[in-house]
Every structure is written in structure tokens, then in C-alpha cells.
Amino acid sequence: MNKAIGYVFLLVIGLAIGVPIGMVIQNPQDTPLGTEEKVSLIDIEYIYSDNSGLSVILKNQFTNKVLNGNVTVYQNENQWTERVDWHTDWRNGYGFAGIGCILEENKTIRIKYTENYPKETYLDRTLQWAQIRIREPSLTFTFMETEELRITSVAFGTDNTTITVNVQNTGTTDVVISSATIAGVGITGTPTIIGSPVTIGKGLSVELDINVAGTWSAGNAYNVELLSTKGNKFSYTETA
């Protein structure tokens, strides 16, 4: 939970006052890049290291694309992977990933973002150690209350009418889920969350059962999006 709070704080402060708490890549073309760089609409907004690993904030510059993927960090022969949590309406927004890794100083690292559906790499970049912001251990912060939900899994019921969504509240306040949308082949109407509205206390995990309007088909990908009473959206894509 503390890790998620830190990411949100860094993003809010960095954007509000323009101070690069992490490394800010204003002009990617001016930054020394590895030969494996790919032209992409996913870019690195902030990146910093501390004694717990590496924290990466990515910017989604797609016009209208819901993302669900992972960041992988490579150094020497080692690699570490962590899922990215996308926020700010999940479109033209920001993604956060905290990677618990032991990095060797003064050596390059490679950052790679891979989308799950379809399986495709949208970012592949090598950074010099000097480009990574080192977080000072003496810094202390006052945090805002933020809604942060992580959907950990989606299960499709055998009755073909109900799906179960496992959700973890990783933010600093309770979240009230009021409604859901499901997009994909065969889904025709508005789904209903059983027991809605559902309150998820901070630090807690719950299962949400959702009655689906329509019929899903095995092998197709479906996007599930939860809406809170504060207007925040939390999304996840799974294959039936």
C-alpha cells in the first residue's frame, strides 16, 4: 500500500509544480537510447531508484486504448517483471510499477513494456545510470487520500451468465464501487454487480459477482471496468 501511495504522490507533485522528482524525459530524441528502441506511444515519464528497487511511471499517449500489461527491467543477466496499474481514466493517462530489484550502480538498465492483449511490445529502451533519479532516503511526505484498486483476476462462470472479479484496495481510502461495464464479443447490455454498491475498505480484497447481459465466447478477450462513486475507473482484460 505504501508503494502505491508513493507513486501517486510523485505523480501529483511532479505534474503540479513541474519538479522532476523522478527523471522526466521531455525530449526523448535528445536522450541517449539503445539500438533496440522502438517508436511507441508508451513513454517513460518518471523513473527513480531507492533501496527497495525501481519505480517507473509510464505515460499512455494512445488516443483511445485501454492497457493491461507488464514492465520488465533488465540489467546484466538479471530481469524483473511487474504489472503496470494504469490510471487517469486509463486513456491518455499514467501507469505505475514498483519493481523490487537489486540494481548495480553505474550500469545501464533496459526498460520494456509489453501489452498482454494482444501480446505486443510498446516500449523497449536502454537508459544510462545517470538518467535514473536516486530518491533521497531522508525525504518525508504528506500524502493525499487516493482511490487505488487493483483487479487481480477475472473468472468466467460455467453458467455463462456470471463473472467473478477479484479486487484489492491498494489506496489510502475506502472505495465504493457503483457499477461496471464489460466489453467484448457477445456482450450486449449493462452488467449488474450483485449487492451494488460495494464498499472495499483500504487494504482489503473482495470478490465481486457480476451478472452479464449477453453471452461470452471462449477464446475471446473481454475488458472489465469498475466505476467508483467518485468517478474513478479501474480496468482489467481477461480471456474467457
Secondary structure, 3 states (H helix, E strand, C coil): CHHHHHHHHHHHHHHHHCCCCCCCCCCHHHCCCCCCCCCCCEEEEEEEEECCEEEEEEEECCCCCCCCEEEEEEECCEEEEEECEECCCCCCCEEEEEECCCCCCCCCEEEEEEECCCCEEEEEEEECHHHCEECCCCCCCCCCCCCCEEEEEEEECCCCCEEEEEEEECCCCCEEEEEEEEECCCECCCCEECCCCEEECCCCEEEEEEECCECCCCCCEEEEEEEECCCCEEEEEEEC
